[in-house]
Amino acid sequence: MTDFLVIGGGIAGVSAAARLSRLGSVILLEAEDRLAHHASSRSAAVFEGTYGAPSTVALNRASRAELEARGVLAPRGLMVVARPEENAAFEADLRQMEMEEVPLDAARERLPILGPAVARAAVQADTLDLDTDRLLQGFLREAKANGARVLTRAPVTAIRRAASGWVAAAGEDHEARVIVNAAGPWADRIAALAGLPPLELRPFRRSMARIPAPSNPSRWPMVVGAGESFYMKPDAGALLVSPAEEDPAEPHDAWADDLVLAEGLARFEAHVAWEVERLLASWAGLRTFAPDRRLVLGPDTLEPSFLWCAGQGGYGFQTACAASRHLAELAGGAAPTLGPGLAAELAPARFR
């Protein structure tokens, strides 16, 4: 009998396993042949504290001190750029992201390829690179050091109630007192296997292209088109460019849509004095949101021994420290450090 059975091996599941391993025995089940195969391995790897719904921003900020202590943050900076017709979106970004508008000459000093069509620019110095692999591996080492078992190639095919809790079939039966549903796009399907109603979580595809850089971009900021019409981030001597699309998708191993990529690259080109000539690589991931775009953390109201750790959207890594700590506090019966108000905003009970 295991205390906690964690389903899902992305950053949500691995961080939850690490925290819960301090409270009891843990088994983590991942359907793929390696951890972080889906959204977690396709992250833009950035910490932007003002990004997301108010409850997400609170989790971002509650995670920052631990992210710094784990040594996974490094300077990057953020710039939002807009053409004249994008003024309204630019003004909204200024307010939401707490940015400072700068003269275009100053913006071009930071981004030499800034194009002549750009009319306004704003910067945010406190946007940081986030070493996603180091964070994931740190949580994984912690979980294993506390005795957690991590099983890959273990898709869950059935879940049933037992006298002492739950039994999940994943090649073999695993009996556990508590199930933690950290299955990303598949979280509603895991709930259905457990006989629980879905929360109407929705996965959305987001594509990414890796392209050659015209010069060394190591000191360039991350760049976002006003209203998140695209984003660009330097990456090991190249550039990552995303159309920042949100196309509804079924849970699957996502891939980039060539037409969507082309449209996003065209939006990027409209803001820079440079043409994209070729792609080095492309991929896509699924960002899964609850209907209200808040994370879902805590016990299901119908089955308190079924814990949700879902709806991370594009915020999984930057919220992981606070989200996993909060989940472990709830599992251990401790008062939530985040406070009762924020805990209620994140709780599955808001949907029941």
Number of C-alpha atoms within 10 A of each C-alpha: 14 17 18 28 30 27 29 30 30 24 31 29 30 32 28 32 35 25 22 27 23 17 16 14 20 29 23 23 27 26 19 16 12 13 24 20 16 21 25 24 16 17 20 21 21 23 27 21 23 18 16 19 14 14 16 25 18 18 24 27 17 20 21 19 13 14 22 12 9 14 13 18 20 15 15 21 22 24 26 26 29 24 18 11 10 17 16 12 15 24 17 13 20 18 10 13 18 14 20 14 18 13 11 19 12 12 20 13 11 17 19 16 17 22 19 12 14 19 16 20 27 26 23 20 13 16 21 21 21 24 18 21 16 13 22 23 15 16 23 22 14 18 26 16 13 18 16 24 16 19 18 16 14 19 18 20 12 15 21 13 14 12 7 11 17 24 23 24 16 19 12 10 13 17 23 23 19 23 27 28 27 31 25 33 26 21 26 21 18 22 20 14 16 19 13 16 14 13 18 12 22 23 24 21 23 28 25 28 23 20 21 18 17 14 10 13 18 15 12 19 24 25 25 25 26 25 18 17 17 20 23 25 25 23 18 11 13 18 22 22 26 30 24 21 17 13 13 14 16 13 17 13 11 18 15 16 15 13 9 18 23 14 14 23 22 15 17 25 16 19 21 17 14 14 12 13 7 10 12 11 11 18 17 21 24 30 26 28 22 19 13 13 18 20 28 30 27 28 23 20 16 12 12 13 19 23 27 24 29 29 30 28 23 22 24 24 28 29 26 28 25 23 29 24 20 24 26 22 19 18 19 13 9 11 12 16 14 17 10 11 10 16 20 15 17 20 20 23 15 12 14 9
